[in-house]
Amino acid sequence: MNNLTTGRPPAYRAVITGHGSFAPEKTLTNDELGKMVDTSDEWIATRTGIKVRHITTDNESTAMLAIEAAKRALAEANLDAEELEIIIVATVTPEMVFPSTASFVQRALGAKKAWVFDLAAACSGFVYGLSIVQQFMESSRYKNALVIGAETLSKIVDWTDRTSCILFGDGAGAFVLERSRDGRKGIIYSTMHSDGDRWEALNCQAYGSRHPASRELEDPKKIYMQIKGREVYQQAIRRIVETINSSLKACDLTIDDISMLISHQMNARIIESASKRLELPNEKVFINIGEYGNTSAASVPIAFDECVRTGRIKRGDIVILVVFGAGLTWGANVLEF
Ligand SMILES: CC(C)(COP(=O)(O)OP(=O)(O)OC[C@H]1O[C@@H](n2cnc3c(N)ncnc32)[C@H](O)[C@@H]1OP(=O)(O)O)[C@@H](O)C(=O)NCCC(=O)NCCS
């Protein structure tokens, strides 16, 4: 048996005891997009793997999606929200500038004992959140936590820009984590990285303190997400491969020990290309971008939830979660489910 503990095992681990996801009912197909911008189902599906995405209505918000996903994860964990100690919402499309989206989740769940905050690491936010909770539980400071990835990217997408609007969708996913002494189960290892020098590759510049809502924008497009697709594409493959290889090495695992790779769903071609370089067979790589598009911080927990529900991940499996996104940011968690 491989050494999964990377040194002396901690007394406690953060174990996933519940998971849930939620996407708005309204959908937008590639054919429908083809009526909005100069694109086609064929172009989008071949270049990205996306067929359809879920989109919020004007009456739906990030907190609403987060709350639904959280309720499902709590039900699965059989944990009363009143017992929750920490709520982290990973998002770059928060409910408001402040308070945090997590405050609205806390209120809706009645999680009065918890301390709560948002985490802004774009598509990497959920995995960053898991690594924070891992530290809290290994140090035995907290017993449980709720980590949510929730996004309404449709609200910051330029629906006239065919190079970006085809990529994104809305949704939320959540994990309940509980402290456990149960041997190897739970998050085994996390590694997180950032490169602020490349912030321009992916951004949405208004309305922050540099471009406040109170001042007219020189370029009105700054309210929308801007991406340098080619640069992101290349960086993503490189960083995913690098991060998985270093994680396996740190855990003394080989690619054969992995039951499933759950990657951030940014483009099926990026995931396939990275998996090929890692020599991971197709059946060990989960891709559901076809039905959701890129949901940023929500994509990993949505994919994980679907994977478990369809029987593709079982208790005891070794799973790698890997992410890449704006910042730039990237990272991975290795866990035994
Ligand atoms: C966006 C992405 C799908 C573009 O695919 P690509 O193969 O790199 O395509 P290119 O940008 O080189 O464009 C190729 C051509 O298709 C055109 N094109 C771009 N979007 C199009 C669309 N939606 N429909 C039809 N044609 C399109 C371009 O204008 C270009 O035309 P040209 O050759 O006449 O100039 C790909 O780069 C990608 O997935 N990048 C990462 C996306 C990202 O940043 N995600 C968020 C990170 S987490």
The ligand as an SDF file (V2000), in Angstrom:
LIG
                    3D

 48 50  0  0  0  0  0  0  0  0999 V2000
  -11.9550   30.1380  -26.1400 C   0  0  0  0  0  0  0  0  0  0  0  0
  -11.4870   28.9070  -26.8970 C   0  0  0  0  0  0  0  0  0  0  0  0
  -12.5930   27.8580  -26.9500 C   0  0  0  0  0  0  0  0  0  0  0  0
  -11.1580   29.3320  -28.3240 C   0  0  0  0  0  0  0  0  0  0  0  0
  -10.7450   28.2040  -29.0810 O   0  0  0  0  0  0  0  0  0  0  0  0
   -9.5040   28.3440  -30.0750 P   0  0  0  0  0  0  0  0  0  0  0  0
   -9.3590   27.0490  -30.7520 O   0  0  0  0  0  0  0  0  0  0  0  0
   -8.3560   28.8200  -29.2270 O   0  0  0  0  0  0  0  0  0  0  0  0
   -9.9980   29.4250  -31.0780 O   0  0  0  0  0  0  0  0  0  0  0  0
   -9.3060   30.8110  -31.4730 P   0  0  0  0  0  0  0  0  0  0  0  0
   -9.4790   31.8060  -30.3800 O   0  0  0  0  0  0  0  0  0  0  0  0
   -7.9060   30.5370  -31.9620 O   0  0  0  0  0  0  0  0  0  0  0  0
  -10.1960   31.2460  -32.7090 O   0  0  0  0  0  0  0  0  0  0  0  0
  -10.2200   30.5090  -33.9300 C   0  0  0  0  0  0  0  0  0  0  0  0
  -11.1810   31.1870  -34.8850 C   0  0  0  0  0  0  0  0  0  0  0  0
  -12.5230   30.9560  -34.4380 O   0  0  0  0  0  0  0  0  0  0  0  0
  -13.2000   32.2040  -34.2990 C   0  0  0  0  0  0  0  0  0  0  0  0
  -14.1360   32.1000  -33.1730 N   0  0  0  0  0  0  0  0  0  0  0  0
  -13.9390   32.4440  -31.8680 C   0  0  0  0  0  0  0  0  0  0  0  0
  -15.0380   32.1710  -31.1660 N   0  0  0  0  0  0  0  0  0  0  0  0
  -15.9380   31.6500  -32.0090 C   0  0  0  0  0  0  0  0  0  0  0  0
  -17.2520   31.1800  -31.8680 C   0  0  0  0  0  0  0  0  0  0  0  0
  -17.8910   31.1780  -30.6960 N   0  0  0  0  0  0  0  0  0  0  0  0
  -17.8870   30.6940  -32.9620 N   0  0  0  0  0  0  0  0  0  0  0  0
  -17.2850   30.6540  -34.1630 C   0  0  0  0  0  0  0  0  0  0  0  0
  -16.0410   31.1040  -34.3650 N   0  0  0  0  0  0  0  0  0  0  0  0
  -15.3790   31.5860  -33.3090 C   0  0  0  0  0  0  0  0  0  0  0  0
  -12.1220   33.2210  -34.0670 C   0  0  0  0  0  0  0  0  0  0  0  0
  -12.5760   34.5040  -34.4270 O   0  0  0  0  0  0  0  0  0  0  0  0
  -11.0180   32.7020  -34.9430 C   0  0  0  0  0  0  0  0  0  0  0  0
  -11.3120   33.0930  -36.2810 O   0  0  0  0  0  0  0  0  0  0  0  0
  -10.1190   33.5210  -37.2770 P   0  0  0  0  0  0  0  0  0  0  0  0
   -9.2530   32.3060  -37.4070 O   0  0  0  0  0  0  0  0  0  0  0  0
  -10.8550   33.8750  -38.4990 O   0  0  0  0  0  0  0  0  0  0  0  0
   -9.4170   34.6670  -36.6170 O   0  0  0  0  0  0  0  0  0  0  0  0
  -10.2250   28.2760  -26.2410 C   0  0  0  0  0  0  0  0  0  0  0  0
   -9.0940   29.0810  -26.4640 O   0  0  0  0  0  0  0  0  0  0  0  0
  -10.3990   28.1120  -24.7520 C   0  0  0  0  0  0  0  0  0  0  0  0
  -11.1680   27.3000  -24.2840 O   0  0  0  0  0  0  0  0  0  0  0  0
   -9.6240   28.8720  -23.9380 N   0  0  0  0  0  0  0  0  0  0  0  0
   -9.7640   28.8730  -22.5130 C   0  0  0  0  0  0  0  0  0  0  0  0
  -11.0520   29.5400  -22.1270 C   0  0  0  0  0  0  0  0  0  0  0  0
  -11.0140   30.2090  -20.8060 C   0  0  0  0  0  0  0  0  0  0  0  0
  -10.3280   31.1770  -20.5920 O   0  0  0  0  0  0  0  0  0  0  0  0
  -11.7920   29.7020  -19.8400 N   0  0  0  0  0  0  0  0  0  0  0  0
  -11.8290   30.2300  -18.5430 C   0  0  0  0  0  0  0  0  0  0  0  0
  -10.6590   29.6970  -17.7940 C   0  0  0  0  0  0  0  0  0  0  0  0
  -11.0240   28.8740  -16.3680 S   0  0  0  0  0  0  0  0  0  0  0  0
  1  2  1  0
  2  3  1  0
  2  4  1  0
  2 36  1  0
  4  5  1  0
  5  6  1  0
  6  7  2  0
  6  8  1  0
  6  9  1  0
  9 10  1  0
 10 11  2  0
 10 12  1  0
 10 13  1  0
 13 14  1  0
 14 15  1  0
 15 16  1  0
 15 30  1  0
 16 17  1  0
 17 18  1  0
 17 28  1  0
 18 19  1  0
 18 27  1  0
 19 20  2  0
 20 21  1  0
 21 22  1  0
 21 27  2  0
 22 23  1  0
 22 24  2  0
 24 25  1  0
 25 26  2  0
 26 27  1  0
 28 29  1  0
 28 30  1  0
 30 31  1  0
 31 32  1  0
 32 33  2  0
 32 34  1  0
 32 35  1  0
 36 37  1  0
 36 38  1  0
 38 39  2  0
 38 40  1  0
 40 41  1  0
 41 42  1  0
 42 43  1  0
 43 44  2  0
 43 45  1  0
 45 46  1  0
 46 47  1  0
 47 48  1  0
M  END
$$$$
